[in-house]
């Protein structure tokens, strides 16, 4: 495949690998994590987000919509989710960016044209290209073609992954990757399925393959109160990583930054809480008790 669904390309990123980077976000994810902060990344098709606070009630969206999915009430527009087909007509007409489409089909060359714009910054900072999502490997051959193109042009390639990927595809990914940012959400299969919708058998297999390959791997853990911060889970994680003489884990504590996106998509908000400072401190001490070295990012 020479084209796939991209929902964002973020230039000059400093949090998705070494140096200055361009992060390419592919749309689609096989997981449905209870705490997901990017709900627009889950589906593989384009979606319309409606930010009511930006709406001035001008009515341009209603005039543009051919499906009667735009409602007008109290000087503001709304959306009939039963009629909306995410066609994007209203977003194109909106002068205030209250309506925004997430997801665009792009070719490998179109993506690489954006990537090349910052090549000088990669060279000077030790940066490169990061592929994220959603789950980038869900892009299938399109993702592999992107990664190959980046390698062919000499860029450092980072893959930010949950690890849920067919084994053959993941093994090909290893050969194209300089660095994995590998999410490790829960070590116990049943709990992993309850939290994300899938078990972790293939994830742990792929993590073992990455750690055994010689490719650089950074373990990342989205840390959720009372979901994956138990002593049992941390002990199991310490045992697993100990097989590879690893103990460092990059910690990403739960946050509420994605709530506005749930509202914009007309979806229910996730029922997750954030750590109070003293609670987070206690959890980090629990990591140390098991010989793990947490690094906040």
Beta strands, then each sheet from edge to edge (+ up, - down):
strand 1: 3-13
strand 2: 21-26
strand 3: 47-50
strand 4: 70-73
strand 5: 76-79
strand 6: 99-102
strand 7: 104-107
strand 8: 128-132
strand 9: 156-161
strand 10: 179-183
strand 11: 216-223
strand 12: 248-253
strand 13: 293-296
sheet 1: 7+ 1- 2+ 8+ 9+ 10+ 11+ 12+ 13+
sheet 2: 3+ 6-
sheet 3: 4+ 5-
end
